Amino acid sequence: MVKRTIELFMLIGAISAASNIYLFIPIYSDVAHALSITYREVVYSSTLFTLAYSFGLLSFGPLSELVSKKKVLVFGMAASCLLTLSISFSYSLASFYLFRSAQGFILGSFAPIAYAYCFDLFEQKRRTLVIAIINMGFLMAGIIGQLISSYLIERFDWKSVFYFFSLLYMFLALFSLLFLPSAPRTRMKRHSRLLFSPTLLKPAILAGLAVTFFTLMSFVAFYDGLSLRYAEETDALFYSKCIALAGTPLSLLCGKWMKRYQTKTMLFTCLFIMMCSFLLMLIPQQLMLITAFSLVFVSAIAVFIPTLITFIAEAAADQRSAAISLYSFLLLTGASIGPLVATFLSFHNILLFFSFLFGIAIFFLYVVTKT
């Protein structure tokens, strides 16, 4: 029962931490109007947040070797509560950027600590499921974050979004403090502290990391562009995202499928489906049909991300910790560029651009896995 509760905590924590990457998508215009800044300046705040988040991912993992994981998690959630609340009191562009960047850095504490907890508290068989649950939470956040902010902005104002998440982080901080068991501290071997090594220069790893860079970028840019393209159809857009959310639980089946199929086969299949779903979205103008193809895209990316992690980890061998750190950093760095792509490209061109990248990725992954 206790471990089931911890699993639920990990799922909610993953959703709440990563939701802040995406929750601005429906409220860019409202925040710009409230702070008397331009739309593009608000978009830049999402880029700053995600960059800070990616640096937080790299920083808090090593910190958990020196301080207990529970203390880092409690601190992270408590600080996130205060910083999230402070965003609602932003009085200028500079203060808005400062609070948003600080929030991103601190929220970056959750993922490395959560994964470390899995290795300390769960046996191998259960650990695989819990890691899949956390990954699913991060994927679900991409849509749930947008749904929450859309719902609240329709009924209240943009500040209510940050009040809600501030309360949620306070609840998670209290839960961590009162109910999470302390995990034993583990000392990392010296070679695993090195972020760069010759092993990481293998063609398969470099290709995998290159694909990682634009994976979440495509997701963020797609939903940014979709929200701009159908800005007048607020209710329809809301339900469109709800439908796409149904594709995220497929990540839980990834481990089962990888026992039946080769990792590279699953990568090629997912990339091909992602490319085709974007190309098919170029044909219809109706949001209903685009919603159907977006469900296919979200389902494919839900399977693709954990498969890509496995592909990189297997190629890195004893340097998998460093490779996964680089993977996490590049994944979020790419996501930070997604909003910028959406401001410079039309929705039509976003679909074309990433369809081309998915096609290039299939070619290069085929080359490096064939040799």
C-alpha positions, -999 to 999 in steps of 0.1 A, spaced: 0 0 0 28 24 9 46 17 -24 14 22 -43 11 56 -26 47 65 -36 39 55 -72 9 78 -72 31 106 -57 57 101 -85 30 103 -112 15 135 -98 49 149 -91 60 143 -127 29 158 -142 30 189 -119 68 195 -125 67 192 -162 33 209 -167 50 243 -163 69 237 -195 36 237 -214 10 256 -194 19 290 -210 8 278 -245 -29 288 -240 -22 320 -219 6 338 -238 -17 366 -249 -33 370 -215 0 373 -197 13 397 -224 -17 419 -220 -15 418 -181 22 427 -180 21 451 -209 47 432 -228 47 417 -263 36 382 -272 71 372 -282 85 384 -249 62 360 -231 73 332 -254 109 339 -245 100 333 -208 91 297 -217 125 293 -234 142 307 -203 122 284 -181 130 252 -201 167 261 -203 168 266 -166 149 234 -161 175 215 -181 203 229 -161 184 220 -129 183 184 -142 221 183 -144 227 200 -111 204 182 -86 214 147 -95 250 150 -81 236 170 -52 216 140 -40 249 122 -34 258 148 -8 224 154 8 196 129 13 172 126 -16 142 132 6 156 166 18 163 176 -18 128 166 -29 112 185 0 133 216 -6 126 214 -44 88 213 -39 87 239 -11 109 263 -32 88 256 -63 57 265 -43 71 300 -33 86 307 -68 55 297 -86 34 320 -64 59 348 -69 53 347 -107 18 360 -101 33 391 -84 56 399 -114 56 437 -119 80 440 -149 95 419 -177 128 415 -157 110 402 -126 89 379 -147 119 364 -164 138 361 -131 110 343 -113 102 321 -142 139 311 -147 143 304 -110 112 283 -110 125 262 -139 158 256 -123 142 244 -90 116 222 -107 145 205 -125 152 189 -91 123 164 -94 132 141 -122 168 130 -112 156 125 -75 125 106 -86 145 83 -108 171 78 -80 143 70 -55 131 42 -79 165 25 -77 166 28 -39 131 18 -29 119 -7 -56 131 -41 -66 140 -45 -103 107 -58 -116 86 -31 -99 112 -4 -107 107 -8 -144 69 -1 -140 75 29 -117 100 45 -142 74 39 -169 48 57 -147 71 87 -142 78 88 -179 41 87 -186 36 115 -162 61 137 -180 43 129 -213 9 136 -199 21 169 -186 25 181 -221 -12 181 -225 -25 183 -189 -5 215 -183 -23 231 -213 -57 218 -202 -54 232 -167 -43 266 -178 -70 267 -205 -97 258 -179 -85 283 -153 -80 312 -177 -116 307 -190 -130 310 -155 -106 333 -136 -74 350 -148 -38 341 -156 -27 344 -120 -50 316 -109 -29 292 -129 1 299 -107 -20 299 -75 -32 264 -84 3 250 -91 17 268 -60 -9 250 -38 -1 217 -56 36 220 -49 29 229 -13 8 197 -10 36 176 -26 62 192 -3 42 183 28 36 148 15 73 143 8 82 155 43 56 135 62 52 103 42 82 96 19 107 72 34 143 82 36 164 66 8 200 54 14 227 76 0 246 60 -28 281 71 -39 286 73 -76 317 57 -91 342 83 -102 340 74 -139 302 79 -139 307 115 -127 323 123 -160 298 139 -183 320 135 -214 341 105 -224 352 88 -257 324 62 -253 298 90 -258 313 97 -293 299 65 -307 279 72 -339 248 55 -325 249 76 -293 255 108 -313 227 100 -337 204 92 -307 212 125 -290 207 145 -322 172 130 -325 166 137 -288 172 174 -294 142 179 -317 118 153 -302 101 174 -276 108 205 -297 84 191 -323 58 184 -296 60 219 -281 61 237 -315 32 216 -327 9 226 -298 21 262 -299 13 264 -336 -20 246 -332 -31 270 -304 -23 299 -327 -39 284 -358 -72 277 -340 -71 304 -313 -108 313 -320 -120 277 -314 -113 276 -277 -137 248 -267 -128 227 -297 -91 231 -290 -96 221 -254 -114 188 -263 -88 182 -291 -61 181 -264 -82 159 -242 -85 134 -270 -48 134 -277 -41 127 -240 -55 92 -245 -23 83 -264 1 89 -235 -5 56 -215 10 36 -244 44 44 -229 35 18 -202 35 -9 -229 69 1 -242 88 -24 -221 66 -53 -231 70 -44 -268 108 -41 -265 109 -77 -254 92 -87 -287 108 -63 -311 143 -48 -316 148 -13 -302 159 1 -336 127 -14 -352 106 4 -327 125 37 -333 120 35 -370 83 26 -367 76 55 -343 95 80 -364 77 69 -395 43 72 -378 53 107 -364 63 118 -399 32 104 -415 9 120 -389 24 154 -395 22 150 -433 -14 139 -431 -22 170 -410 -12 192 -440 -43 180 -459 -73 188 -438 -83 222 -425 -108 209 -400 -97 207 -364 -115 174 -360 -93 156 -385 -62 172 -372 -72 160 -337 -74 124 -350 -39 126 -365 -26 144 -333 -37 113 -313 -16 92 -336 14 115 -332 11 117 -293 8 79 -292 39 74 -313 60 99 -293 48 83 -261 64 50 -272 93 67 -290 108 86 -259 113 56 -236 125 35 -266 151 63 -274 163 63 -238 168 25 -240 186 28 -273 211 55 -260 216 36 -227 224 4 -244 248 21 -268 266 39 -239 271 7 -218 290 16 -186 286 54 -194 248 52 -194 245 76 -165 264 103 -184 245 95 -216 211 98 -199 221 131 -183 230 144 -218 198 130 -231 177 148 -205 196 181 -211 192 179 -249 156 169 -247 147 199 -226 170 223 -244 152 213 -276 118 218 -259 129 253 -250 133 262 -287 99 248 -296 80 281 -287 105 301 -308 100 278 -338 62 284 -335 66 322 -335 87 322 -367 69 294 -386 33 290 -396 15 259 -385 17 245 -420 55 251 -421 59 236 -386 44 204 -399 67 204 -430 98 212 -410 95 184 -385 83 159 -411 116 166 -429 136 162 -396 118 129 -388 127 116 -423 163 126 -419 164 109 -384 151 77 -400 179 78 -425 208 85 -401 196 60 -375 194 34 -402 230 42 -412 245 40 -377 226 9 -367 235 -9 -399 272 -5 -394 
